[in-house]
Amino acid sequence: MTERRAILSGSTFEEQIGYARAVVDGDLVHVSGTTGFDYTDMTISEDVVEQAEQCLRNIEAALTGAGCTFADVVRVRYLLPDREDFEPCWPVLRRCFGDVRPAATMLVCGLADPRMKIEIEVYARRGAS
């Protein structure tokens, strides 16, 4: 039987909404859309680049819990309410994904909380690197 397990971050959103930060399904790891909240104190920066950095720290923790790293990411999806906020984030994103080169999509859309300026979702395959 294939392993299936949830990885929780401690975010209050997971409990309130009923989801997991990530789900390991065999060799596949599905990381939920992750925002720039620091889940230890549920604070969020007003700066989009700082939010992107926190998103990636949150995602890295989920990947680590799944036995992965950014090198195992095969797909990334960026969601932003303001398309102008995407380019300032590129250097931060390149640090994690520049050598990996996952398939990527950027969508302009509303997010659940007006303080959120970026949300990042990734899919990884354990052992891909």
SULRA-V491883 format. One record per pair of residues at least 24 apart in sequence whose C-alpha atoms are under 8 Angstrom apart, sorted by the first residue. I is the first residue (numbers start at 1). GAP is how many residues later the second one is. If there is no record, write none. Layout:
I,GAP
I,GAP
This chain:
2,24
7,55
7,58
7,59
8,54
9,30
9,49
9,52
9,53
10,29
10,30
11,28
11,29
11,31
12,27
21,41
22,40
24,42
27,98
27,99
27,100
28,95
28,96
28,97
28,98
29,34
29,37
29,94
29,95
29,96
29,97
30,92
30,93
30,94
31,28
31,31
31,32
31,90
31,91
31,92
32,88
32,89
32,90
33,86
33,87
33,88
33,89
34,24
34,25
34,85
34,86
34,87
35,81
35,83
35,84
35,85
36,80
36,82
36,83
44,71
44,72
46,69
48,37
48,40
48,41
48,69
48,70
49,39
49,40
49,43
51,65
51,66
51,67
52,37
52,40
52,41
52,66
52,67
53,39
55,64
55,65
56,64
59,63
66,60
67,59
68,56
68,57
68,58
68,59
70,26
70,27
70,30
71,26
71,28
71,29
71,57
71,58
72,28
72,52
72,53
72,54
72,55
72,56
72,57
73,27
73,29
73,49
73,50
73,51
73,52
73,55
74,27
74,28
74,29
74,48
74,49
74,50
74,51
75,27
75,28
75,29
75,47
75,48
75,49
76,26
76,27
76,28
76,29
76,44
76,45
76,46
76,47
77,27
77,28
77,29
77,30
77,43
77,44
77,45
78,26
78,27
78,28
78,29
78,40
78,41
78,42
78,43
79,27
79,28
79,29
79,30
79,32
79,39
79,40
79,41
80,26
80,27
80,28
80,29
80,30
80,31
80,37
80,38
80,39
81,27
81,28
81,29
81,30
81,36
81,37
82,26
82,27
82,35
83,25
85,32
